[in-house]
Amino acid sequence: MSAVDQLVYAGEKGYYATQGRLGIPGGPLVTASQYTNTSDVALAQWTLASLGLLSAIIALAAVRPWGGLVPRPLLLLGLWGTVAPAAAGQFHVAREVLFGSGPGGWSAWAAVQGAAGLCLWLAMAWIFTRRRGQDTTAAVKTGRGTG
């Protein structure tokens, strides 16, 4: 589900990039000053679309057998490194919905969806961290080693 969520995000950002628009479908309207502060709108949106695609690949690597080809520290960095910007973005959306602190435009539904997506990502990162750590520990304890 986390990979699908990130693919949808990447698609939305790519769609807006092709139109030279900032924002995201279902999000608040973007002010003229935000366009003024962004030197290349399409590049900004394509960059975010690429990050969404990378996040989807990271999510899949955490649950697919081919993910074992990725060094564990790198995959953990990707999983946990994605949490920080996702949490910051979700905090921003929740603050606007709950306290009306900003231009507004985010719906309560967007806040719920974002919170659910963040919880799924956190659960995936936590389970991956615990599962792989236990697999390695079990292999060492049984004398099979890890390499």
N, C-alpha and C positions, 0 to 999 in steps of 0.2 A: 504493500500500500504506500509506503514511503516513496518508493521509486516512481509509482504512478503519480503521486502528488507532485513530485519534482518535475516529471515530464510535462504535466499540465502547466505548471508554472513556466517552464522553459518555452512551451508552445505559446502561452499568452504573451510572454515578453517578446518572443520572436515576431508574433503577429503585430504587436505595437511598434516594434522596430521597423517593420516594413512600411508602416504608415507614418513614421517619424513622430510618434506620440510617446509621451511619458505616462507613467501610471501602469495600471493593471485593470483588466476587465472586472467590474464589480467594486473597484476601489473608489476613493474619493476623486473628485475633479482636481486636475493639476492646475495650479495658478500660472499666470503669465510669468511671474518672477522666477518660478522654478525652471521654465524654459530658458529664460535669460541666463540663469546660473549654470546651465548645462551646455557646454561648448558643442558637443556632438550627440544629439539625442539618439540617433540610430546606434551609434557605437556604444553608448551607455546601456541601451536595451539589449543589444546583441551580447554584450559582456555578461549581463545578468542572465540572459537565456543560456549562455555557455556554462555559467556557474550552476544553473538548475540542471543542465544535462550532466555535468560532472557529479553533482550530488546524487542523481539517479544511478549513475554508474557505481558510485561508492555504496549506495544502498544495496544494489544488486550483488556487488562483490562480497558484501557481508553475509549474504544468504545463499549464494550459488557456489558450486564446487570450484569453478575457475577463479574465485576470489582468493583461494589458497595460494595462487601464484603471486599475489600482491604481498609484499613484506608486511607482517603484522603491525609493526609500529607505524608504518605509513597509512595503513587502513584505519587504525585507531585514531591517528591524527585527523584523517578525513572525516570520520564519524563524529568525533567529539568537536572538531573544529567547525563543523557545520552547525552544531548546536548554538554556539554563541550568537552569530548573526540572526539565526532563526528566532531565538529567544528575545533578542533585542527588538526585532521587527514585531513579534507577537506582543511584547510589552507595549510598544507604541500603539498598536491597533486596539488592544484592550483598554489602555488609558483613554484613548479618544472615545471609545464606545461607552465606557463606564462614567467618565468624568467630563466628557465634552471638551477636552483640552486640545483644541486645534481647529482646523477648518472643518472637520467633520467629514462625513461621507462614508465612513466604514459602518457596515451594518452589524448588528449583534450576531447574525449568521456567520459573517466573515470572521468575527472574533472566535466563535465556537469552532469553526472549521480550522482556523489557525492553531487554536489550542489543542485540538485533537491531533492535528498533523505533528505538532511539536511533541506531544506525548508519545506518539508512535515512534518518532525518530529517537527520542530519549530511551524508550524501551528497547528499540533495536540496538542502539549503541551499548546499553547496559548488558543486554543478553549476550551480544557478541563479545564484549569484554570478559564477562564471567565464563562463558562457554569455552572460548579458546584458551583462557587461562587454566581452566580445570582440565581440559584435554592434555595440555602440555604437562601439567603437574602429575596427572595420572600416568602418563607415559614414562616420566622420570622415575616415579615410585615403583613401577613394575619392572624397571630395568631395561625397558625397550629404548629409552633415550628419545631424543627429538631429531637426530640427524645422523 
